[in-house]
Amino acid sequence: MSTPTLSGPSASSGGPAASLAALRTLPRALSAATAEPRTYLTAREKDTLRLAANGKTNHAIARELGLSEETVKTRMQKLRRKLRADDRAHAVAIGLALGLLRLEDVVVPPDANRGYRPTG
């Protein structure tokens, strides 16, 4: 049997030749990128979600990240759309469920739940 010849751009024909190793990894890279689009949040969107999980308002998030409040609102809309969340609390819950946020990211105030009577 003869070896099949590859047609297309190559170094000898004036165009760049794609390496076989790069072509082999392409399907995996594409499937990983499209496997679960809900989990792809930018680092900035994750920062915004983390601060929202800690009860920060858009104004407080904007101050902490050095952004305008409109930018924070836009980021919240984008990440809610990506997560298919109805509101910011739902986005935080989805972020925790998908592993985008960790419980350690949420700061619990030391006096949380203090002074309430136990039920039962």
MDTraj code that builds the backbone (N, CA, C; nanometers):
import mdtraj as md
import numpy as np

residues = "MET SER THR PRO THR LEU SER GLY PRO SER ALA SER SER GLY GLY PRO ALA ALA SER LEU ALA ALA LEU ARG THR LEU PRO ARG ALA LEU SER ALA ALA THR ALA GLU PRO ARG THR TYR LEU THR ALA ARG GLU LYS ASP THR LEU ARG LEU ALA ALA ASN GLY LYS THR ASN HIS ALA ILE ALA ARG GLU LEU GLY LEU SER GLU GLU THR VAL LYS THR ARG MET GLN LYS LEU ARG ARG LYS LEU ARG ALA ASP ASP ARG ALA HIS ALA VAL ALA ILE GLY LEU ALA LEU GLY LEU LEU ARG LEU GLU ASP VAL VAL VAL PRO PRO ASP ALA ASN ARG GLY TYR ARG PRO THR GLY".split()
xyz = np.array([
    [0.0830, -0.1176, 0.0000],
    [0.0000, 0.0000, 0.0000],
    [0.0873, 0.1237, 0.0000],
    [0.0375, 0.2224, -0.0672],
    [0.1139, 0.3463, -0.0705],
    [0.0684, 0.4393, 0.0414],
    [0.1546, 0.5285, 0.0796],
    [0.1241, 0.6258, 0.1838],
    [0.0387, 0.7368, 0.1247],
    [-0.0719, 0.7728, 0.1891],
    [-0.1549, 0.8792, 0.1345],
    [-0.0816, 1.0122, 0.1426],
    [-0.1026, 1.0937, 0.0442],
    [-0.0410, 1.2257, 0.0440],
    [-0.1432, 1.3279, 0.0910],
    [-0.0939, 1.4207, 0.1671],
    [-0.1808, 1.5261, 0.2186],
    [-0.1770, 1.6435, 0.1232],
    [-0.2922, 1.6931, 0.0901],
    [-0.2950, 1.8120, 0.0054],
    [-0.3292, 1.9316, 0.0931],
    [-0.3018, 2.0482, 0.0459],
    [-0.3314, 2.1692, 0.1216],
    [-0.2041, 2.2475, 0.1443],
    [-0.2121, 2.3507, 0.2243],
    [-0.0951, 2.4353, 0.2473],
    [0.0186, 2.3573, 0.3120],
    [0.1354, 2.3857, 0.2693],
    [0.2545, 2.3279, 0.3307],
    [0.3667, 2.4290, 0.3179],
    [0.4723, 2.4040, 0.3886],
    [0.5865, 2.4948, 0.3831],
    [0.6415, 2.5049, 0.2418],
    [0.6372, 2.3941, 0.1670],
    [0.6925, 2.3965, 0.0315],
    [0.6004, 2.4676, -0.0677],
    [0.4693, 2.4747, -0.0381],
    [0.3786, 2.5407, -0.1321],
    [0.3506, 2.6852, -0.0930],
    [0.4219, 2.7358, 0.0056],
    [0.4099, 2.8758, 0.0404],
    [0.3201, 2.9047, 0.1592],
    [0.2438, 2.8087, 0.2055],
    [0.1549, 2.8319, 0.3203],
    [0.2023, 2.7558, 0.4414],
    [0.1511, 2.7869, 0.5561],
    [0.1923, 2.7151, 0.6769],
    [0.1341, 2.5740, 0.6781],
    [0.2100, 2.4804, 0.7231],
    [0.1621, 2.3435, 0.7332],
    [0.1152, 2.3184, 0.8761],
    [-0.0011, 2.2622, 0.8901],
    [-0.0518, 2.2290, 1.0226],
    [0.0179, 2.1033, 1.0717],
    [0.0607, 2.1046, 1.1958],
    [0.1258, 1.9850, 1.2482],
    [0.0192, 1.8810, 1.2803],
    [0.0539, 1.7554, 1.2637],
    [-0.0406, 1.6478, 1.2916],
    [-0.0778, 1.6446, 1.4394],
    [0.0174, 1.6772, 1.5252],
    [-0.0118, 1.6780, 1.6686],
    [-0.1183, 1.7833, 1.7009],
    [-0.1077, 1.8998, 1.6383],
    [-0.2063, 2.0054, 1.6619],
    [-0.3430, 1.9641, 1.6090],
    [-0.3449, 1.8971, 1.4951],
    [-0.4719, 1.8529, 1.4388],
    [-0.5371, 1.7446, 1.5236],
    [-0.4560, 1.6596, 1.5863],
    [-0.5115, 1.5540, 1.6712],
    [-0.5767, 1.6104, 1.7964],
    [-0.5226, 1.7189, 1.8500],
    [-0.5781, 1.7750, 1.9729],
    [-0.6952, 1.8687, 1.9470],
    [-0.7162, 1.9097, 1.8227],
    [-0.8225, 2.0032, 1.7903],
    [-0.9614, 1.9529, 1.8297],
    [-1.0011, 1.8299, 1.7957],
    [-1.1354, 1.7859, 1.8350],
    [-1.1564, 1.7871, 1.9862],
    [-1.0537, 1.7475, 2.0625],
    [-1.0665, 1.7494, 2.2082],
    [-1.0812, 1.8911, 2.2598],
    [-1.0031, 1.9823, 2.2044],
    [-1.0102, 2.1213, 2.2472],
    [-1.1472, 2.1805, 2.2159],
    [-1.2001, 2.1487, 2.0982],
    [-1.3315, 2.2004, 2.0617],
    [-1.4409, 2.1421, 2.1493],
    [-1.4354, 2.0129, 2.1768],
    [-1.5393, 1.9527, 2.2595],
    [-1.5298, 2.0019, 2.4033],
    [-1.4103, 2.0278, 2.4528],
    [-1.3962, 2.0804, 2.5888],
    [-1.4506, 2.2219, 2.5983],
    [-1.4315, 2.2996, 2.4935],
    [-1.4774, 2.4379, 2.4947],
    [-1.6296, 2.4466, 2.4849],
    [-1.6919, 2.3496, 2.4201],
    [-1.8362, 2.3552, 2.4010],
    [-1.9120, 2.2565, 2.4874],
    [-1.8424, 2.1776, 2.5676],
    [-1.9085, 2.0741, 2.6454],
    [-2.0113, 2.1331, 2.7417],
    [-1.9751, 2.2326, 2.8178],
    [-2.0656, 2.2930, 2.9141],
    [-2.0407, 2.4426, 2.9178],
    [-2.1052, 2.5169, 2.8302],
    [-2.0786, 2.6608, 2.8238],
    [-2.1180, 2.7345, 2.9504],
    [-2.2072, 2.6756, 3.0309],
    [-2.2502, 2.7429, 3.1538],
    [-2.1349, 2.7597, 3.2519],
    [-2.0358, 2.6735, 3.2453],
    [-1.9282, 2.6817, 3.3431],
    [-1.8183, 2.7775, 3.3009],
    [-1.8275, 2.8334, 3.1805],
    [-1.7224, 2.9236, 3.1378],
    [-1.7578, 3.0665, 3.1768],
    [-1.7004, 3.1097, 3.2867],
    [-1.7100, 3.2488, 3.3289],
    [-1.5691, 3.3042, 3.3271],
    [-1.5554, 3.4295, 3.2872],
    [-1.4244, 3.4924, 3.2899],
    [-1.3827, 3.5119, 3.4357],
    [-1.2562, 3.5363, 3.4584],
    [-1.2068, 3.5613, 3.5940],
    [-1.2774, 3.6821, 3.6544],
    [-1.3038, 3.7829, 3.5741],
    [-1.3726, 3.9031, 3.6234],
    [-1.5171, 3.8729, 3.6604],
    [-1.5819, 3.7884, 3.5806],
    [-1.7192, 3.7491, 3.6145],
    [-1.7209, 3.6670, 3.7430],
    [-1.6210, 3.5812, 3.7618],
    [-1.6133, 3.5028, 3.8856],
    [-1.5902, 3.5935, 4.0061],
    [-1.5047, 3.6964, 3.9908],
    [-1.4835, 3.7922, 4.0999],
    [-1.6141, 3.8619, 4.1357],
    [-1.6882, 3.9023, 4.0334],
    [-1.8158, 3.9697, 4.0551],
    [-1.9135, 3.8767, 4.1256],
    [-1.9194, 3.7512, 4.0827],
    [-2.0089, 3.6531, 4.1444],
    [-1.9692, 3.6273, 4.2891],
    [-1.8388, 3.6183, 4.3155],
    [-1.7909, 3.5958, 4.4529],
    [-1.8334, 3.7102, 4.5449],
    [-1.8201, 3.8327, 4.4967],
    [-1.8591, 3.9477, 4.5784],
    [-2.0105, 3.9528, 4.5971],
    [-2.0858, 3.9155, 4.4940],
    [-2.2316, 3.9095, 4.5061],
    [-2.2714, 3.8023, 4.6071],
    [-2.1967, 3.6922, 4.6096],
    [-2.2244, 3.5849, 4.7055],
    [-2.2039, 3.6309, 4.8491],
    [-2.1237, 3.7345, 4.8659],
    [-2.0988, 3.7893, 4.9994],
    [-2.1913, 3.9065, 5.0308],
    [-2.2980, 3.9212, 4.9527],
    [-2.3998, 4.0205, 4.9821],
    [-2.3676, 4.1622, 4.9382],
    [-2.2643, 4.1793, 4.8568],
    [-2.2263, 4.3136, 4.8119],
    [-2.3266, 4.3647, 4.7087],
    [-2.3543, 4.4928, 4.7148],
    [-2.4389, 4.5572, 4.6147],
    [-2.3554, 4.5852, 4.4903],
    [-2.4225, 4.6210, 4.3814],
    [-2.3492, 4.6574, 4.2597],
    [-2.2548, 4.7737, 4.2874],
    [-2.3007, 4.8690, 4.3669],
    [-2.2180, 4.9858, 4.3999],
    [-2.0924, 4.9430, 4.4768],
    [-2.1093, 4.8541, 4.5752],
    [-1.9954, 4.8072, 4.6554],
    [-1.8992, 4.7231, 4.5709],
    [-1.9533, 4.6403, 4.4808],
    [-1.8690, 4.5604, 4.3921],
    [-1.7884, 4.6524, 4.3014],
    [-1.8546, 4.7551, 4.2482],
    [-1.7865, 4.8511, 4.1606],
    [-1.6715, 4.9192, 4.2333],
    [-1.6951, 4.9617, 4.3573],
    [-1.5881, 5.0260, 4.4353],
    [-1.4728, 4.9306, 4.4591],
    [-1.5036, 4.8076, 4.4974],
    [-1.3975, 4.7102, 4.5298],
    [-1.3142, 4.6725, 4.4075],
    [-1.3786, 4.6630, 4.2917],
    [-1.3068, 4.6225, 4.1699],
    [-1.2577, 4.7407, 4.0873],
    [-1.2901, 4.8616, 4.1292],
    [-1.2456, 4.9806, 4.0568],
    [-1.3157, 4.9975, 3.9232],
    [-1.4448, 4.9669, 3.9204],
    [-1.5241, 4.9735, 3.7979],
    [-1.6402, 5.0697, 3.8159],
    [-1.7093, 5.0973, 3.7062],
    [-1.8319, 5.1750, 3.7168],
    [-1.9448, 5.0799, 3.7560],
    [-2.0485, 5.1354, 3.8133],
    [-2.1623, 5.0535, 3.8528],
    [-2.2299, 4.9917, 3.7299],
    [-2.2304, 5.0641, 3.6181],
    [-2.2882, 5.0115, 3.4938],
    [-2.2115, 4.8882, 3.4452],
    [-2.0792, 4.8903, 3.4588],
    [-1.9980, 4.7748, 3.4185],
    [-2.0335, 4.6537, 3.5036],
    [-2.0523, 4.6755, 3.6325],
    [-2.0891, 4.5652, 3.7219],
    [-2.2263, 4.5110, 3.6839],
    [-2.3210, 4.5998, 3.6539],
    [-2.4553, 4.5551, 3.6126],
    [-2.4472, 4.4708, 3.4858],
    [-2.3655, 4.5144, 3.3908],
    [-2.3485, 4.4399, 3.2655],
    [-2.2872, 4.3033, 3.2930],
    [-2.1865, 4.2996, 3.3794],
    [-2.1233, 4.1715, 3.4135],
    [-2.2212, 4.0769, 3.4800],
    [-2.3010, 4.1313, 3.5712],
    [-2.4005, 4.0478, 3.6396],
    [-2.5018, 3.9930, 3.5382],
    [-2.5439, 4.0755, 3.4428],
    [-2.6379, 4.0286, 3.3405],
    [-2.5756, 3.9174, 3.2575],
    [-2.4487, 3.9350, 3.2184],
    [-2.3809, 3.8335, 3.1363],
    [-2.3663, 3.7022, 3.2118],
    [-2.3215, 3.7091, 3.3369],
    [-2.3007, 3.5835, 3.4090],
    [-2.4338, 3.5180, 3.4428],
    [-2.5379, 3.5973, 3.4694],
    [-2.6699, 3.5373, 3.4926],
    [-2.7204, 3.4695, 3.3659],
    [-2.6948, 3.5301, 3.2501],
    [-2.7354, 3.4699, 3.1231],
    [-2.6591, 3.3402, 3.0993],
    [-2.5281, 3.3411, 3.1236],
    [-2.4468, 3.2202, 3.1036],
    [-2.4909, 3.1079, 3.1955],
    [-2.5266, 3.1428, 3.3184],
    [-2.5681, 3.0418, 3.4160],
    [-2.7168, 3.0092, 3.4071],
    [-2.7869, 3.0849, 3.3230],
    [-2.9324, 3.0704, 3.3077],
    [-3.0023, 3.0880, 3.4422],
    [-2.9578, 3.1882, 3.5161],
    [-3.0111, 3.2159, 3.6496],
    [-3.1178, 3.3241, 3.6423],
    [-3.2184, 3.3122, 3.7281],
    [-3.3279, 3.4086, 3.7312],
    [-3.2888, 3.5387, 3.8008],
    [-3.2035, 3.5294, 3.9024],
    [-3.1606, 3.6484, 3.9759],
    [-3.0226, 3.6217, 4.0358],
    [-2.9694, 3.7197, 4.1112],
    [-2.8322, 3.7029, 4.1599],
    [-2.8208, 3.5931, 4.2645],
    [-2.9237, 3.5741, 4.3471],
    [-2.9187, 3.4650, 4.4451],
    [-2.9157, 3.3296, 4.3737],
    [-2.9931, 3.3182, 4.2676],
    [-2.9943, 3.1950, 4.1885],
    [-2.8585, 3.1743, 4.1221],
    [-2.7966, 3.2825, 4.0742],
    [-2.6634, 3.2734, 4.0124],
    [-2.5605, 3.2232, 4.1138],
    [-2.5694, 3.2727, 4.2370],
    [-2.4771, 3.2281, 4.3424],
    [-2.4992, 3.0797, 4.3713],
    [-2.6253, 3.0388, 4.3818],
    [-2.6553, 2.8975, 4.4086],
    [-2.6028, 2.8080, 4.2970],
    [-2.6225, 2.8494, 4.1719],
    [-2.5723, 2.7718, 4.0583],
    [-2.4198, 2.7698, 4.0594],
    [-2.3586, 2.8842, 4.0899],
    [-2.2122, 2.8916, 4.0975],
    [-2.1563, 2.7958, 4.2007],
    [-2.2228, 2.7850, 4.3153],
    [-2.1798, 2.6902, 4.4189],
    [-2.2009, 2.5465, 4.3717],
    [-2.3155, 2.5195, 4.3096],
    [-2.3468, 2.3838, 4.2650],
    [-2.2515, 2.3362, 4.1558],
    [-2.2098, 2.4277, 4.0676],
    [-2.1209, 2.3903, 3.9580],
    [-1.9728, 2.3954, 3.9962],
    [-1.9431, 2.4409, 4.1164],
    [-1.8035, 2.4489, 4.1595],
    [-1.7326, 2.5749, 4.1134],
    [-1.8072, 2.6723, 4.0637],
    [-1.7459, 2.7995, 4.0241],
    [-1.7121, 2.8833, 4.1467],
    [-1.7875, 2.8633, 4.2525],
    [-1.7613, 2.9253, 4.3825],
    [-1.7396, 2.8129, 4.4829],
    [-1.6597, 2.8419, 4.5833],
    [-1.6410, 2.7465, 4.6923],
    [-1.7078, 2.8038, 4.8162],
    [-1.7476, 2.7188, 4.9084],
    [-1.8074, 2.7686, 5.0325],
    [-1.7115, 2.8615, 5.1060],
    [-1.5807, 2.8377, 5.0899],
    [-1.4805, 2.9227, 5.1549],
    [-1.4810, 3.0645, 5.0971],
    [-1.5370, 3.0816, 4.9773],
    [-1.5455, 3.2144, 4.9156],
    [-1.6500, 3.3021, 4.9837],
    [-1.7440, 3.2386, 5.0539],
    [-1.8513, 3.3113, 5.1199],
    [-1.8121, 3.3342, 5.2653],
    [-1.8027, 3.4608, 5.3024],
    [-1.7630, 3.4970, 5.4386],
    [-1.8883, 3.5065, 5.5243],
    [-1.8921, 3.4282, 5.6321],
    [-2.0044, 3.4311, 5.7245],
    [-1.9669, 3.5236, 5.8404],
    [-2.0469, 3.6272, 5.8646],
    [-2.0158, 3.7178, 5.9767],
    [-2.0143, 3.6422, 6.1084],
    [-1.9260, 3.6811, 6.2016],
    [-1.9137, 3.6075, 6.3279],
    [-2.0426, 3.6062, 6.4099],
    [-2.1267, 3.7075, 6.3954],
    [-2.2496, 3.7119, 6.4748],
    [-2.3718, 3.6638, 6.3961],
    [-2.3489, 3.5932, 6.2874],
    [-2.4605, 3.5424, 6.2082],
    [-2.5423, 3.4450, 6.2913],
    [-2.6720, 3.4643, 6.2888],
    [-2.7678, 3.3782, 6.3574],
    [-2.7592, 3.3870, 6.5093],
    [-2.6910, 3.4870, 6.5632],
    [-2.6814, 3.5046, 6.7081],
    [-2.8075, 3.5764, 6.7565],
    [-2.8603, 3.5315, 6.8687],
    [-2.9759, 3.5973, 6.9282],
    [-3.1085, 3.5395, 6.8852],
    [-3.1084, 3.4420, 6.7994],
    [-3.2338, 3.3802, 6.7590],
    [-3.2645, 3.2638, 6.8510],
    [-3.3910, 3.2466, 6.8794],
    [-3.4303, 3.1364, 6.9662],
    [-3.4303, 3.0062, 6.8864],
    [-3.3837, 2.9009, 6.9472],
    [-3.3885, 2.7712, 6.8775],
    [-3.5338, 2.7265, 6.8643],
    [-3.5621, 2.6598, 6.7547],
    [-3.6985, 2.6082, 6.7354],
    [-3.7041, 2.4648, 6.7826],
    [-3.8218, 2.4263, 6.8272],
    [-3.8345, 2.2854, 6.8611],
    [-3.8887, 2.2630, 6.9894],
])
top = md.Topology()
chain = top.add_chain()
for i, resn in enumerate(residues, 1):
    res = top.add_residue(resn, chain, resSeq=i)
    for name in ("N", "CA", "C"):
        top.add_atom(name, md.element.get_by_symbol(name[0]), res)
traj = md.Trajectory(xyz[None], top)
